[in-house]
Structures are given as C-alpha cells and as structure tokens.
Amino acid sequence: MFYSGVNQYDTAGANTFALSQDEVNTARLALVGGVWAASMVTIHIYQQNGWWKDHRAPFHFQEDLTYGLWVDKIGHFYGGYILGFAIDHSLRWANVPPSQAVWIGAAGGLLFQTYVEVEDGFSDWGFDRVDFASDVGGAVWPVVRYYVPYAQNFDLKMSYHPSDLLGEPGGIGFKGQKHLMIDDYEGQTFWMSVKVHNLLPGGVRSFWPEFLCLSLGYGAREVAGVNPHRVLFIAPDLDMTKIIPPKTSFLKFVGEALNFFHLPLPALRIYPDAAAYGVYF
C-alpha cells in the first residue's frame, strides 16, 4: 500500500493551519473572503485596463491551437490547479472542513477563470473553448487528489526563466501587446513530477530516498518565429514535503506550496535533440 488508508488531507493539521475547535472561525473566514475579493477586483482592474478596454468586440468563440504549442493550455490547467489549492487552503485556515473547502476551492478557481474567458469572448481574442476545458481540468485536479490518494504521487510543477519574448510585441492573438511573464511561453517549462519512492515495490522502496522524484518537462521554443517546436526534458526533482520538516501546520503548508515549482536542478533535454544542463531553470 502506498498510503495508510487515511487521506492525508483529513489528518489533524496535515495541510494548513488547523484550529483546535470544530466550528468555522468566522473572523478568519471574513478575512479570507475580504482578501480574495480585493485580489479579484485588483486583477480585474489590471486586466480591464491592460487587455480588454481597447479591444472590445461582439461575443464570439475562437480557438488558437497552434500558438504556444499547448504550453498555454497546460498553463490554464496549472492556473486552475493553483487557484483551487490556494482558495481551499485559505478556507481550511478558517477551519472550514476539508471535504467542503476542496470543493469551494475548485468552484472558486473555475469561476474566476470562466470570468476571464467570458471577458476574452467579448474582446478580440474570443472565448477559447480549449482553454476553458483546461481551466475545468485544473480546477478539478485538487478534488481528484483529495479523493484518490494515489493521484498525490504526481505533481504538476512549473519552472521559469525570462526568454527573448518577454517585453517584446506579442504574436498571434496578442494584437500588438507586449509579452508578460504569463504569456512568455518560451520561458515556461511544465513538469510532471513523480514520487518514485511511493511507486516502487516494498522490497526496493527503502533504497530510494523519499524526497527524490523524477520529472518529465515540456516546453516550447521559437513560438513567435518561423520554426516553432516542442522540447522535452528529464530531470530529478524534489518533494518539498519530505525536505521541509513538518513540525508545524505552517511548515507543512509551505512544503506543499513549494511543490508547485520545479527548482533549478540538472536536466537532460531528450527532444528534439539531446543536451545536458548543469542547472536548468
């Protein structure tokens, strides 16, 4: 068995700042709601002024399945995943039961991303149904991990280094706007990190360190050039929940939050050609 049979998210203090009482902490819940509301308003104002204001159009659907070589689609999944996680765990800090918080987190993350897609639908970019499907998948992923502990052996992570695209005028679908970090698709690499220790047979599991994972990375190059192409990597990875001592609920939360990011480590590019990196960002 890979787990003891008790969902790790249900154990006392297993993920966030557990409270001793059973009832919801209304003061913390109000604080959480206020912070999230203020954050959403701030993001709306930024996107309204930076993206939508000067690009209004009748609502329409429009898919872009080539630009970004699906790095953007994985980014939508990742965004839904990390939003759901953040909302979920902020609610647990207010002592909302995990079985409720995980669903509210998924719904909240998906609601925000749906709002963004709808706004895009009323702009030059259009409502991208493939992006929306990725949003849904990312929002649901924390729920899957909650109810299917085996899925916790697989972590979607991101690493980033600024590429030549950053700050340059955008390509297809950007209407002349400059690339920001969120659409710098050449600088983003997404990793599927596997907790090898948990998947090994019992007889050999003790020989593999619990903190050491293996990961497969995916990225794109020359997405705005004449030769856009995909790149694949293999690299070691770290399970930060095993490296940061889980002595307090806060430290456990930090370990889980850091598991959203692939830290700079050696890597081997395996496609389209072979190359070794002493440290890959």
WOTAGI-V380489 format. One record per run of one state. SS is the DSSP state (H for helix, E for strand, - for the rest). FROM is the first residue (numbers start at 1). TO is the last residue. Records with the same first field share a line. If there is no record, write none. Layout:
SS=FROM-TO, FROM-TO
//
This chain:
-=1-25, 53-55, 57-60, 62-70, 94-97, 122-122, 124-126, 128-128, 148-148, 161-165, 167-168, 170-177, 180-180, 184-187, 195-195, 200-201, 206-211, 222-228, 239-239, 244-248, 259-260, 262-264, 272-274, 281-281
H=26-52, 71-93, 98-121, 129-147, 149-153, 181-183, 196-199, 202-205, 240-243, 249-258
E=56-56, 61-61, 123-123, 127-127, 154-160, 166-166, 169-169, 178-179, 188-194, 212-221, 229-238, 261-261, 265-271, 275-280
//
